[in-house]
Amino acid sequence: VGIANQTTMLKGETQRLGKMFEKAMMTKFGPENLNEHFMLLDTICDATQERQDAMYDLVKEDVDMMIVVGGFNSSNTSHLQEIAEHANIKSFWVDQAGRIDVENNSLDHRTSWGELQSTKDWLKPGPLKVGVTSGASTPDKVVEDVLDAMFQIKAATA
């Protein structure tokens, strides 16, 4: 049996799927014949895995909120958002700075399950500890533009 999966899946999901198939092949062919019928390869993209690992570390920090930057059609970016949501951290996934309305302190953002939401007064006055991450293929300039919009809002509310 050969298994091909999207390389931007969460590593834990990939490993669980592999173990499920391994168990089925072991049951069908026996442990002594497993290697003749099953092989599991790590196909996770390194850049994706590094971001996921860093995100798992980041959600353990004492952050007030997360900003996830990356394409709305990006699987690895959706998983970064999912990690924040599962950690019960308020998190905003945007694909570009144009989603942020600096003048009105509002933004359009996406959830990990694909729902587009609008949030007003998302950046509160006063000090905030914000975790920032981006998808593996997100250009640095897009992240910079998002951060610039956030700083403009914070400057106006100071």
N, C-alpha and C positions, 0 to 999 in steps of 0.2 A: 504494500500500500504506500502510495506517495501522497503527501499532503502539501498543498501550496496554499499559502495564506498571504494576506496583505501585510507587508513588512512594517506598516505603521500601527499595527494593533498594539494594545497593551501587552507587555511581555507575559504577565500573569495569565491573561486570556489564552495566548498562544501556547503556553506551557500546559494549561489545563486541557486544551483540545488535544495536544500531543499525548498526554497521559491517558486520556479517554480512548484514543485510538490504540495506543500501546496495550492497554488492558484488554481491549476487544481482540486484538491480534494474539495476545498471550493466551486468552481463553480459547480461541479457535485453533491455534497451532501449537500451543504449549510453550513454556519458557525456553526450552532447549532449541526451538526453531524460530524464535522471535526475530533474530537478526536476518533470517532469510526472507521475512515477510514484512518487515517494518523498519523504517529509519526516520529519525527525527533530526532535523537540521534547524539551527538558529538562523532565521531569516530576518530578524529585526534590524532595521537600519541603525547604524551606530549613532548618528546625530539624533534620531528619534529617541533611542534608548537613553542617551545622555540627558536629554531634556526631561524625559519621564522620571528618571532617577533624581534629577535636581528638583523636580516639582514635588516628589514625595518628601524630600528633605525640606523644601520651602514651606509646605503646608504644616510642618511641625513647628515652625517659627511662630512667634506671636505677631502675626500680621492682622491689620484691620480689614484688608481686602486684597483681592488679586486682580490684576489686569492681564488678560491673555490676548496676545496679538497674533493674528494669522488668518488665512483665508477661510471663509465659511464652508468651502468645499474640501478642507484639509482634514483628513482623518486624524493625523497625529495632533493637530491643534485641538480638535474636539476632545481627544483623550486628555490633554492637559487641562481643559476646562472641566472635564469629568472628575479628574483627580481633586480639583479644588472643591467642586460641588459635593463630592463624597466626604470631604473633610469638613463640611459645613462652614466653609469660608465664603463670604460674599465675593462673587467673582463676575467680572464683566469681560466677555469675549468680543473683541472688535476686529474687523478686518482692515480698517483704515482710519486715519484721523478724522476723515469726513463724517464718521458716525458720531463724533463728539461735537455738540453745540456749546462752544465756549461761553457765548453770551448768556445762555440760559441754564448753564450747568446741567445739561441733560445729555443722554446718549442713547443710541440704539445699539443693542448688543444681542448676542445669541446665547442660548443655553446649549448644553452638550447634547440635548435631544433634538435640537434644531429649531426651537421656538425663538422668533425674533421678538424682543421686548424693548420697550422704551422706559427709561428711568430718569426722573427729574431729581435735581439736588443730590446726585450720586456722590459728589465729593463734598464732604462736610467741612465746615470751618475748623481751624485748629490743626494741630499736628496729626498726621496719619502715617502709619507704617504700611506701605503698599508693596506687595510682592509683584514682580513683573516677569513674565515669560513670553516666549513666542514659539511658533511652529518652526520646524526644521528648515523650511524653505522661505520663511518670511524675511524679506530684505531688512537690513538694519535701519535704512531710511524710514521705513514704515513704522518701526518701533519708536524711532526718534521723534517722528511727527506726532504719534500718539502721546508720548511723554511730554512733548512741548505743549500740546493742548491741555494736558492735565496741569502742568505748571502755570499756564495762563489762568486757568480757573482758580487755582490755589492763590495766585497773586491777587486776583480780584476779590477773593473772600477773606483776605488777611486783614 
